[in-house]
Amino acid sequence: MTPTVSSPISTLLNAAMMAAVFGAWYAVAITLIALAAVAARTPERRHDARDVLKILVRRNTR
């Protein structure tokens, strides 16, 4: 017999799994863009990659 998980707990676990997957993909995207900012051949591409990185890692300062 397999134990059953109640619906609210199952929903919470699914949400946590989705958050973890999103966080992992976000980290991969930021890493790839940071590499592009460093390794791009032309200054324009490096500048564009840095601009995208600034947008993705934007922080609210108050």
Secondary structure, 3 states (H helix, E strand, C coil): CCCCCCHHHHHHHHHHHHHHHHHHHHHHHHHHHHHHHHHCCCHHHHHHHHHHHHHHCCCCCC
